[in-house]
Amino acid sequence: MSLITESKELLPINIGGEMRLGGGDESATLYPATGEVVARLRAPSLADVDEAIARADQAFRTSGWAQRKPHERAAVLYRVASLIRERAEPLAQRQRLDNGKPITETRNLVASAAGTFQFFASACETLEETITPSRGDFMTMSVYEPMGVVAAITPWNSPIASEAQKVAPALAAGNAVVIKPAEATPLMALELAAICEEAGVPKGLISVLPGRGSVIGDAITKHPLVKRVSFTGGTSTGKHIAHIAADKMMPVSLELGGKSATMVLDDADLDHAVNGVLYGIFSSSGEACIAGSRLFVARKLYGEFMERLATRTAALRVGDPADERTQMGPLITARHRESVERYVELGLSEGANLRTGGVRPQGAVYERGYYYAPTILEGIKNTDQICQQEIFGPVLVAMPFDNEDDLLAQANDSLYALAAGIWTRDYKRAWRIGRAVQAGTVWINTYKQFSISTPFGGWRDSGLGREKGRLGILQYMEQKSLYWGLNEQPLAWAN
């Protein structure tokens, strides 16, 4: 049964803890599998943005949230995790409608969000401040303070999980949070904010301001009361935010694009490697910053490996996100599918061979949705544009390599440096290549596995800073040093 309910009523948004219609342009969120309208809303006006941030600042200063003992804030975050788990299935179904991911994947994303709040609740109540070694007649301490109002700008490909990764540590640190979800997927941020308030987060401490990034995101980032921005999205937007932040002397964390290399060495376990490569690029329909979109295979294995990979790729189940058997759902919008198609055309114009895919699937289930078949291109060079530009879709480029030097030269020849994968039975080779490849995350004999306890981020055009990890909470705090004088006599200089 579809959860979609066509309605002419506009969905209210959260402006400083008040649920009301925004004063900006009207938009609709569409179910990517059918193009049906899931919800309609109005974006906030610029005046709404100012009001939300002012209310967030007031809540930060007057609600007492920042002054609560860490274990008291943690108790609220544990409650958020509990409420997410209690409502896991309706939340997963809601996210399926919001961005078209298969239901098995959205259930995992909801579980991830709950785990993130639980982890940062624990990190909050166990965070230690430091008495530093004495260097004179004084005692020195290093402590941490919340920043104030921080902004979380999140992408459309995994909303509730991405929002939890920013909101949980920001709240744990004692801040107020303004969430700017992607224009195409506003629903999960609104759900999460409501759960946070129900769990005990003071009203006004969280706002949800959906809308165009170039308008709403820009206004939030430039606002003088916003003390930090955490952004996940495209590299060009991330660089724009970095310029604004530089003018404000404001810290940012930027998780941006990727063109991640997956490397199959000549001693790899082919069963594990084939499954891992398939999952790394085609899960989430390739709409993932860490997708293993560049494949390098040892030349002596190349023919056999690619035959197995192409056969398995063509057999992937592309279809209805509500079907538990579906492995790949639709792309997010018709416009994005057209972008993916243009990239495939670009690759073919550069001389690539189409091994499989490269078309829109045919059949009744695909007629209204934004589906695209999983695609493999080969016969190209790593310097070709199709190997250098992020596609953000189910398109894999495959190339052979001759030796480790050749492999590393190609793998590291990219503007991006977000992730990489290595498939080998030799732990010494894995260590050597894992340390030499330039990437923020390296998976060895697995791919696209995540832990909230492990820091995540990229180098170069893949971003700045790190999220996750026990110390991820410190990204949302300012460090302060305290000196306690212990000298018995007044400072001698003034005598």
C-alpha positions in Angstrom: 0.0 0.0 0.0 1.3 3.4 -0.9 1.9 5.9 1.8 1.6 8.8 -0.6 -1.4 11.0 0.0 -2.1 13.7 -2.5 -3.0 16.9 -0.7 -3.3 20.5 -1.5 -2.4 21.4 2.1 1.1 22.8 2.5 3.4 21.2 5.0 4.6 23.6 7.8 8.3 23.9 8.5 10.1 24.5 11.8 11.0 28.1 12.3 12.6 28.6 15.7 10.5 25.8 17.2 7.2 27.1 15.7 5.6 24.9 13.0 4.2 27.2 10.3 4.3 27.9 6.6 7.4 29.5 5.3 7.1 32.8 3.5 9.1 31.8 0.4 8.5 29.9 -2.8 6.3 26.8 -2.9 7.9 23.5 -3.9 7.0 19.8 -3.9 8.9 16.7 -2.9 8.4 13.9 -5.4 8.6 10.1 -5.0 11.5 9.2 -7.5 9.9 5.8 -8.3 6.7 7.3 -9.7 7.0 11.1 -9.8 4.0 11.4 -7.5 3.9 14.3 -5.1 4.7 13.2 -1.5 4.4 16.7 0.1 4.2 20.3 -0.7 5.7 23.1 1.3 6.8 26.7 1.2 10.5 27.5 1.7 11.3 30.1 4.4 11.7 33.7 3.4 14.9 35.5 4.2 13.0 37.1 7.1 12.1 33.6 8.3 15.8 32.7 8.2 16.7 35.7 10.3 13.9 34.9 12.8 14.9 31.2 13.1 18.5 32.1 13.8 17.6 34.8 16.3 15.4 32.4 18.1 18.1 29.8 18.1 20.5 32.3 19.6 18.0 33.3 22.2 17.3 29.6 23.1 21.0 28.9 23.3 21.5 31.9 25.8 18.3 31.4 27.9 17.1 27.8 27.7 19.7 26.4 30.0 20.6 23.7 27.5 24.3 24.7 27.3 24.5 24.9 31.1 23.1 21.4 31.8 25.5 18.8 33.1 26.8 16.6 30.3 24.9 13.6 31.6 21.7 15.6 31.6 22.1 16.5 27.9 23.1 12.9 27.3 19.8 11.7 28.8 17.9 13.7 26.2 20.0 12.3 23.4 19.5 8.8 24.6 15.7 9.5 24.5 16.0 10.7 20.9 17.7 7.4 20.0 15.0 5.5 21.7 12.2 7.4 19.9 13.8 6.8 16.5 14.0 3.1 17.2 10.3 3.0 18.4 9.3 4.7 15.1 11.8 3.0 12.9 9.5 1.5 10.3 7.4 4.6 9.6 10.5 6.7 9.4 12.1 4.2 7.0 9.0 4.3 4.8 9.0 8.1 4.9 12.6 8.2 3.8 11.9 5.8 1.0 9.3 8.2 -0.3 11.6 11.2 0.3 14.4 10.0 -1.9 13.5 6.7 -3.5 16.1 4.5 -1.8 15.1 0.8 -1.4 13.3 0.1 1.9 16.1 -2.3 3.1 18.5 0.6 2.8 16.3 3.2 4.5 15.8 0.9 7.4 19.6 0.8 7.8 19.8 4.6 7.6 17.2 5.0 10.3 19.1 2.5 12.5 22.3 4.5 11.9 20.6 7.7 13.0 19.5 6.1 16.3 23.0 4.7 16.8 24.5 8.1 16.2 22.4 9.8 18.9 23.3 7.0 21.3 27.0 7.3 20.5 27.2 11.0 21.0 25.1 10.8 24.2 27.8 8.5 25.5 30.6 10.8 24.2 28.9 13.8 25.8 28.7 12.3 29.3 32.2 10.8 29.2 34.0 13.7 27.6 37.0 14.7 29.7 38.7 18.0 30.1 42.4 18.2 30.9 44.7 19.4 33.6 47.8 20.1 31.5 51.4 19.7 32.9 52.5 22.6 35.1 55.2 24.9 33.8 55.3 27.4 36.6 53.6 28.6 39.7 50.2 28.0 38.3 47.8 25.2 37.4 46.7 25.0 33.8 43.5 23.5 32.4 42.0 22.9 29.0 38.2 23.1 28.8 35.6 23.2 26.1 32.6 25.5 25.6 29.7 25.4 23.1 29.8 27.7 20.1 26.2 29.0 20.0 24.2 28.6 16.8 25.7 26.1 14.3 24.3 25.2 10.9 23.9 21.7 9.5 23.6 21.7 5.7 22.7 18.2 4.5 22.4 16.3 1.2 19.5 14.4 -0.4 21.1 11.0 -0.7 20.9 9.8 3.0 18.9 12.5 4.9 18.2 11.2 8.4 21.7 9.6 8.8 23.5 12.7 7.5 21.4 15.0 9.7 22.0 12.8 12.8 25.8 12.9 12.2 25.7 16.7 12.5 22.8 17.4 14.9 23.7 14.8 17.5 27.3 16.1 18.3 26.2 19.7 18.0 23.4 19.2 20.6 25.7 17.1 22.7 28.2 20.0 22.8 25.4 22.4 24.0 24.7 24.3 20.8 21.6 25.4 19.0 21.2 23.9 15.4 19.7 25.3 12.2 19.2 22.5 9.7 19.1 23.2 6.0 18.1 20.0 4.3 18.3 19.5 0.6 15.5 21.1 -1.3 14.5 17.7 -2.8 14.3 15.9 0.5 13.1 18.0 3.4 10.9 15.5 5.2 13.3 13.6 7.4 14.8 16.7 8.9 11.4 17.9 10.0 10.7 14.4 11.5 14.0 14.5 13.4 13.5 18.0 14.8 10.1 17.0 16.1 11.5 13.9 17.8 14.3 16.0 19.4 11.8 18.4 20.8 9.6 15.5 22.1 12.7 14.0 23.8 13.3 17.2 25.7 15.5 19.5 23.5 14.2 23.0 24.4 11.9 24.6 21.8 13.7 27.0 19.5 17.0 25.2 19.8 16.4 23.5 16.5 15.0 25.0 13.2 14.5 23.3 9.9 14.8 25.6 6.9 14.5 23.7 3.6 14.9 25.5 0.3 17.4 26.3 -2.4 21.0 26.2 -1.2 21.9 29.3 -3.2 19.3 31.3 -1.3 18.6 29.7 2.1 21.9 28.0 2.5 23.8 31.2 1.6 21.7 33.3 4.0 22.4 30.9 6.8 26.1 30.6 6.1 26.5 34.4 6.0 24.5 35.2 9.1 26.7 36.8 11.8 25.1 34.7 14.6 26.0 31.4 12.9 29.3 30.3 14.4 30.0 27.1 12.5 28.8 25.3 9.3 28.9 21.6 8.7 28.2 20.9 5.1 27.9 17.7 3.0 27.4 18.1 -0.7 29.0 19.1 -3.9 32.6 20.4 -4.2 31.7 23.7 -5.9 29.2 24.6 -3.2 31.6 23.5 -0.5 34.3 25.9 -1.9 31.7 28.7 -1.9 31.0 28.1 1.8 34.7 28.0 2.5 35.1 31.5 1.0 32.3 32.8 3.1 33.7 31.1 6.2 37.1 32.7 5.5 35.6 36.2 5.5 33.8 35.4 8.8 36.8 33.6 10.3 34.3 30.8 11.0 35.3 27.1 11.2 33.7 24.7 8.8 33.7 21.0 8.1 33.1 20.1 4.4 32.4 16.6 3.2 32.5 16.9 -0.6 32.8 14.9 -3.8 34.7 11.7 -4.6 36.0 9.6 -7.4 37.1 6.7 -5.3 39.5 4.1 -6.5 38.8 0.4 -5.9 41.9 -1.8 -6.5 41.8 -5.5 -7.2 45.2 -7.0 -6.8 46.4 -10.2 -8.6 46.0 -12.3 -5.4 42.5 -11.1 -4.5 39.7 -13.4 -3.5 37.5 -12.9 -6.5 34.2 -13.8 -4.9 34.8 -11.2 -2.2 36.1 -8.6 -4.7 33.3 -9.0 -7.2 30.6 -8.6 -4.4 32.5 -5.7 -2.8 32.9 -3.8 -6.1 29.2 -4.3 -6.9 28.2 -3.0 -3.5 30.7 -0.2 -3.6 29.4 1.4 -6.8 25.8 0.2 -7.4 24.3 0.3 -3.9 22.4 3.6 -3.3 22.2 3.7 -7.2 25.7 5.1 -7.1 24.4 8.3 -5.4 27.1 8.3 -2.7 30.2 10.4 -2.3 32.3 7.4 -1.4 31.0 5.2 -4.3 33.9 3.1 -5.7 33.5 4.6 -9.1 37.0 4.0 -10.5 38.0 0.3 -10.7 41.6 -0.8 -11.2 42.2 -4.6 -11.8 45.5 -6.4 -12.1 46.0 -7.0 -15.8 46.4 -10.8 -15.6 43.0 -10.9 -13.8 41.3 -8.3 -15.8 39.5 -10.4 -18.4 38.1 -13.0 -15.9 37.2 -10.4 -13.3 35.4 -8.1 -15.7 33.4 -11.0 -17.2 32.2 -12.0 -13.8 31.5 -8.4 -12.8 29.5 -7.6 -16.0 27.4 -10.7 -15.6 26.6 -9.9 -12.0 25.9 -6.3 -12.8 23.4 -7.1 -15.5 21.6 -9.4 -13.0 21.1 -6.7 -10.3 17.5 -6.2 -9.3 16.5 -2.7 -10.3 13.0 -1.8 -9.3 10.4 -0.7 -6.8 12.0 0.7 -3.6 9.1 -0.8 -1.6 10.0 -4.3 -2.7 12.3 -6.0 -0.2 14.2 -7.7 -3.1 15.2 -4.5 -4.8 18.9 -3.8 -4.9 18.8 -0.5 -6.9 16.0 2.0 -6.9 15.6 5.1 -9.1 17.8 8.2 -9.2 16.7 11.2 -7.2 15.2 13.3 -10.1 14.7 13.3 -13.8 17.2 16.1 -14.1 19.8 14.1 -12.3 19.2 11.0 -14.5 19.8 13.3 -17.5 23.1 14.4 -16.0 24.2 10.7 -15.6 23.2 10.0 -19.2 25.3 13.0 -20.4 28.3 11.6 -18.5 27.9 8.2 -20.2 27.7 9.9 -23.6 30.8 11.9 -22.7 32.7 8.6 -21.9 31.6 7.1 -25.2 32.7 10.2 -27.0 36.1 9.8 -25.4 36.4 6.3 -26.8 35.0 4.2 -23.9 33.4 0.8 -24.6 30.0 0.1 -23.0 30.3 -3.2 -21.2 26.8 -3.3 -19.8 24.0 -0.9 -19.0 23.9 2.6 -20.4 20.2 2.7 -20.8 16.9 3.3 -19.1 15.3 0.0 -18.0 12.2 -1.0 -20.0 8.9 -2.2 -18.5 5.8 -1.0 -16.7 7.5 -0.6 -13.3 10.0 1.9 -14.7 7.7 4.1 -16.8 7.2 6.9 -14.4 10.3 6.7 -12.2 13.8 8.0 -12.7 15.5 4.7 -13.3 18.9 4.0 -14.9 20.6 0.7 -15.5 23.9 -0.1 -13.7 26.6 0.7 -16.2 30.2 -0.3 -16.8 32.5 1.6 -19.1 36.0 0.3 -20.1 38.7 0.9 -22.7 39.5 4.3 -21.3 42.4 6.1 -19.6 42.5 7.5 -16.1 43.2 10.9 -17.5 39.9 10.9 -19.5 37.2 13.2 -18.1 34.9 10.3 -17.4 37.5 9.0 -15.0 38.1 12.4 -13.4 34.7 13.9 -12.9 32.2 12.8 -10.2 29.1 11.3 -11.8 27.1 10.5 -8.6 25.3 7.7 -10.3 25.5 4.0 -11.1 28.4 4.3 -13.6 31.7 2.4 -13.1 34.8 3.0 -15.1 37.2 0.1 -15.2 40.9 -0.1 -16.2 43.8 -2.6 -15.9 47.1 -1.9 -14.1 50.5 -3.5 -14.5 52.3 -3.0 -11.1 52.0 -1.2 -7.8 53.8 1.9 -9.0 51.4 2.1 -11.9 48.4 1.5 -9.7 49.3 4.1 -7.1 50.1 6.7 -9.8 46.7 6.3 -11.3 44.7 5.9 -8.1 46.3 9.1 -6.7 45.9 11.1 -9.9 42.6 12.7 -9.0 41.4 16.0 -7.6 39.4 13.9 -5.1 40.7 11.9 -2.2 37.8 10.7 -0.2 37.9 6.9 -0.1 39.6 3.8 -1.6 39.3 0.0 -1.6 41.9 -2.7 -1.7 41.3 -6.4 -2.5 44.2 -8.7 -1.7 45.1 -11.7 0.5 48.5 -10.2 1.3 48.3 -8.1 4.5 51.8 -6.5 3.8 50.7 -5.3 0.4 47.4 -4.1 1.9 49.3 -2.1 4.5 51.8 -0.7 2.0 49.2 0.4 -0.6 46.7 1.5 2.1 49.3 3.9 3.5 50.4 5.1 0.1 47.0 5.8 -1.4 45.7 9.3 -0.8 42.2 9.0 0.7 40.5 9.8 4.0 39.1 6.3 4.3 40.6 3.1 3.0 38.7 -0.2 3.1 40.6 -3.5 2.8 38.7 -6.6 1.6 35.5 -4.8 2.3 33.8 -1.6 1.1 31.3 1.1 2.2 31.2 -0.1 5.8 30.8 2.7 8.4 31.2 3.1 12.1 30.1 6.3 14.0 33.1 5.7 16.2 35.6 6.2 13.4 36.4 9.7 12.0 35.4 10.3 8.4 36.3 13.0 5.8 38.5 13.7 2.8 41.5 15.4 1.4 41.9 18.0 -1.4 38.6 18.6 -3.3 36.9 16.0 -1.1 36.7 18.4 1.8 38.0 19.7 5.0 37.8 18.4 8.6 36.3 15.2 10.0 33.0 14.1 11.4 32.2 11.1 13.6 34.4 9.6 16.2 34.4 10.2 19.9 36.1 13.5 19.5 33.7 14.6 16.8 31.8 16.5 19.5 34.8 18.8 19.8 34.2 20.1 16.3 31.2 21.9 17.7 33.1 23.4 20.7 35.6 26.1 21.4 38.7 25.2 23.4 39.6 27.4 26.3 42.7 27.5 28.6 42.4 28.4 32.3 45.4 29.4 34.4 45.1 29.2 38.2 47.8 31.2 40.0 49.5 29.3 42.9 52.3 31.8 43.6 52.5 33.0 47.2 54.0 36.4 46.3 52.7 39.0 43.9 54.1 38.9 40.4 57.6 40.3 40.7 57.7 42.4 37.5 55.3 45.0 38.9 57.4 45.6 42.1 
